[in-house]
Amino acid sequence: MPTEADDELEGVTMTDVLIPDVDEEDLARFDRAAAYRGMTRQEYLLLKIVDEPEPQSCRRRATVEDFVALAEAAKDVLNPEVMAGAWH
């Protein structure tokens, strides 16, 4: 009998993850970390995957407009009067 959760997952593709050659001690440490948070191994792995930041190389490249905006924002950085006010 289909459930409400089944309806929510319709059209969602899920894959299994198989990681060969994981050291038993490392896996035990991972399981302890999951248990400490009240999570299963699978839940904790998903959390780690989702929360992993993108490497710098995957982020967008700076544009000319970005540098123009930076120059505008930093135009007074060498002005002693402006900088004195920045620390108050």
N, C-alpha and C positions, 0 to 999 in steps of 0.2 A: 504494500500500500504506500503510494507516494506521500511524502510529508512536505510541510512548508519549506523545510531546509532544502529538499530536493528541488523545489521550484526556484529557490534562490540560486542554486548551482547550475541551472540549465544553461548550456552554452559556455560554461566555464571549463577550461581545459586544465587538468592537474597532472603533474608528472611525479613519478617516484624518483627519489634521489638515492643512488648507490655510490658510496664512497669507499673504494677498496683500500686496503692497507692502512687503516686507521689503528694506531697503537691502542692497546687495551687500556693503558693508564690514561691516555688522552680522552678516550671515550668515557671512561669512568668519571674523570674530572668534569666533562661536559654534562654527563647525567647528574652529577651532584649539583652543578650550577642550575640545571633545569629544576631539579627537585627543590632546591633552596627557594626558587621562585614559584613553586607550586605548579610547575608546568611539566608536560611530557617532553620527551626528547624531540618529538616532531614539532611540538608547539615552540619549543625553545630554538630549534634550528630555523624555523620559519621567521621567528622574531629576529634572529641574528642576520638572516638573509635580507629581510626587509629594511632593517636599520643600518645595514652596511652602507657607508657613504660611497658615492661614485669616485673613482680615481680622478685625480686632477685632469688627466688626459681625456676623460669622457665628458668633461664640462665644455660649455661653448667657448669659443675663442673670443678674445677681446676685439672689439671693433673700433674704428676711428671715432665713432660717436661715444664709446665708453671713455676713450682717452680725452676727448673734448670735455665731457662731463667731469672727469677727474681734474683736469686743469682748471675748470671753473670752480670746483669745490675747494681746490687748494690754492687759489690765486693769492690769498692773503697770508699764506703760511710763513712767509718771510717778513711780514709786517709786524714789528715788535708791539705796536699798540693793540693790534687785533689779537695777537697771540697772548698778550698779558691778560686780556679780557676772557680768553678761552679757559683760563685756569681758575676763574672765580665763580 
